[in-house]
């Protein structure tokens, strides 16, 4: 594993781009129990945000970092460079117009098991500060017990995600893509088995 500003060596057609590729950047939000901030992250030689995140360790280097209030509204504090402890990140969020490439977890199969089919499953995930409801692509044979017991990938791609603050349940945010930090998960359930899941901010039929 490498730091966030030093990409892994080697080339992978599904991950890092070629050496002559122009620099690419993503606009993201980092959300944790005590911090919410937006900024720009360099992808270096990676094609997707999820590839960079799951091949890196250490601190996240944001540029043009804008401190946000709990409800996502911007404050007046802007710093040109901010280092954020990865262990303190609950999830990384992106709006639809900020995503340049699909996360690896949303693609059919995977690099480790390319011929295995993935299917979309709606989950409710609880963290110390939020409830998250959205869709995760899982292998067809994966149940929720296997999902929570697995250590990899550390950051799990979830799409069409609603995040609700546990400190103030009126604060609800919507993201096209969220990368959830497994180490911040306290509980999880399939949405169809989560009674009253509309409390997460998503109605249940």
C-alpha positions in Angstrom: 0.0 0.0 0.0 1.1 3.6 -0.6 0.3 7.0 0.6 -2.4 9.1 -1.0 0.1 11.3 -2.9 2.4 8.4 -4.0 0.6 5.9 -6.4 1.4 2.2 -6.5 4.0 1.1 -9.0 3.1 -0.9 -12.0 0.2 -0.8 -14.5 -3.2 -2.3 -14.4 -5.6 -1.8 -17.3 -8.6 -1.7 -14.8 -6.8 0.6 -12.4 -3.9 3.0 -12.9 -3.7 4.8 -16.3 -0.6 5.0 -18.4 2.4 7.1 -17.4 1.7 9.6 -20.1 -1.9 10.2 -19.1 -2.7 13.8 -18.1 -3.3 14.5 -14.4 -6.9 13.9 -13.3 -8.8 15.2 -10.3 -12.0 14.5 -8.5 -14.2 16.8 -6.5 -15.2 15.0 -3.3 -16.7 15.4 0.2 -15.0 13.7 3.2 -17.5 13.0 6.0 -16.6 11.8 9.5 -18.0 12.0 13.0 -16.3 15.3 13.6 -15.5 16.7 10.2 -17.2 17.5 6.8 -15.1 19.0 4.1 -15.1 19.3 0.3 -12.1 19.6 -1.9 -10.2 18.3 -4.9 -8.2 15.0 -4.9 -5.6 14.0 -7.4 -6.2 10.5 -8.9 -2.5 10.4 -10.1 -2.4 7.3 -12.4 -5.6 5.7 -11.3 -8.7 5.8 -13.5 -11.3 5.6 -10.7 -11.6 7.2 -7.2 -12.4 3.8 -5.7 -9.1 2.3 -7.1 -7.1 5.1 -5.6 -8.8 4.8 -2.2 -8.4 1.1 -1.9 -4.8 1.1 -3.0 -3.7 3.8 -0.5 -3.2 4.3 3.2 -2.3 7.2 5.4 -3.6 10.7 5.1 -5.9 12.0 2.3 -4.5 15.1 0.6 -7.2 17.6 -0.4 -6.5 20.8 -2.2 -8.8 23.9 -2.2 -10.4 22.3 0.9 -13.7 23.9 2.1 -14.9 23.3 5.6 -18.6 22.5 5.6 -21.3 22.6 8.3 -23.0 19.4 9.4 -25.8 20.0 6.9 -23.3 20.4 4.0 -23.5 24.2 3.8 -20.1 25.9 3.2 -18.3 27.9 5.9 -15.9 30.7 5.3 -12.9 28.5 6.1 -10.9 27.5 2.9 -7.4 26.2 3.0 -5.2 25.5 -0.1 -4.1 22.1 1.3 -5.5 19.8 3.9 -4.3 16.4 5.2 -7.2 14.3 6.6 -6.6 11.1 8.6 -8.1 8.2 6.6 -9.1 6.4 9.8 -11.4 9.3 10.7 -13.3 9.3 7.4 -16.7 7.6 7.6 -17.4 8.0 3.9 -16.3 9.8 0.8 -19.2 11.2 -1.2 -19.7 12.6 -4.8 -22.6 14.2 -6.6 -23.6 12.9 -10.0 -22.0 15.8 -11.9 -18.7 15.2 -10.0 -18.2 11.6 -11.1 -15.9 11.0 -14.1 -15.7 7.2 -14.0 -17.8 4.3 -12.6 -16.4 2.8 -9.3 -14.8 -0.6 -9.7 -17.4 -2.2 -7.4 -20.2 -1.1 -9.8 -18.8 -3.0 -12.7 -19.8 -6.6 -13.6 -17.4 -9.1 -12.0 -14.2 -7.9 -10.5 -10.4 -8.0 -10.8 -10.2 -10.9 -8.3 -13.2 -12.8 -9.7 -13.8 -11.5 -13.2 -16.3 -14.1 -14.3 -18.4 -14.0 -11.2 -21.7 -12.0 -11.6 -22.4 -9.1 -9.3 -26.0 -8.1 -8.5 -27.3 -4.8 -7.0 -28.5 -5.1 -3.4 -30.0 -2.3 -1.3 -28.5 -2.0 2.1 -28.8 0.1 5.2 -25.5 0.7 6.9 -25.1 2.3 10.3 -22.0 4.2 11.4 -21.2 6.1 14.6 -22.6 9.3 13.0 -24.9 8.4 10.1 -27.3 5.9 8.6 -26.6 5.2 4.9 -29.1 3.7 2.5 -28.1 2.8 -1.0 -27.2 0.1 -3.5 -24.1 -2.0 -3.4 -23.0 -4.5 -6.1 -22.3 -7.9 -4.4 -21.5 -11.3 -5.7 -24.7 -13.3 -6.2 -23.9 -15.8 -3.4 -22.9 -13.1 -0.9 -25.3 -12.6 2.1 -25.2 -9.8 4.6 -23.2 -11.9 7.1 -20.5 -12.5 4.5 -20.5 -8.9 3.5 -19.9 -7.5 7.0 -17.3 -10.2 7.9 -15.2 -9.5 4.8 -12.3 -7.0 5.4 -11.9 -6.1 1.7 -12.2 -3.7 0.0 -11.8 -1.3 2.9 -13.9 1.4 1.1 -17.1 0.0 -0.3 -18.8 1.7 -3.3 -22.4 2.5 -2.7 -24.6 4.3 -5.3 -27.7 6.4 -5.1 -27.0 6.9 -1.4 -29.0 8.8 1.3 -27.0 9.8 4.4 -28.8 10.9 7.6 -27.0 12.4 10.6 -27.7 10.6 13.8 -26.9 13.7 15.8 -29.6 15.7 14.0 -31.9 13.5 11.9 -33.2 16.5 10.1 -29.9 16.6 8.3 -30.2 14.5 5.2 -27.7 14.4 2.2 -28.0 12.6 -1.1 -25.0 11.4 -3.1 -24.7 9.6 -6.4 -21.6 7.7 -5.1 -20.4 7.0 -1.6 -17.3 5.0 -0.6 -18.0 3.7 2.9 -15.2 3.0 5.3 -15.6 -0.6 6.6 -13.8 0.3 9.9 -16.6 2.9 10.6 -19.5 0.4 10.1 -21.3 -0.5 13.3 -24.2 -2.5 11.7 -25.7 -3.4 8.4 -28.9 -4.9 7.0 -30.5 -5.7 3.7 -33.0 -2.9 3.2 -36.0 -5.3 2.7 -35.2 -6.7 6.1 -34.8 -3.4 7.9 -38.1 -2.5 9.4 -38.7 1.3 9.4 -35.9 1.8 7.0 -37.7 5.0 5.9 -36.1 6.6 9.0 -32.9 6.7 7.0 -34.6 9.2 4.7 -35.7 6.7 2.0 -39.3 5.6 1.8 -40.1 1.9 1.9 -42.9 0.6 -0.2 
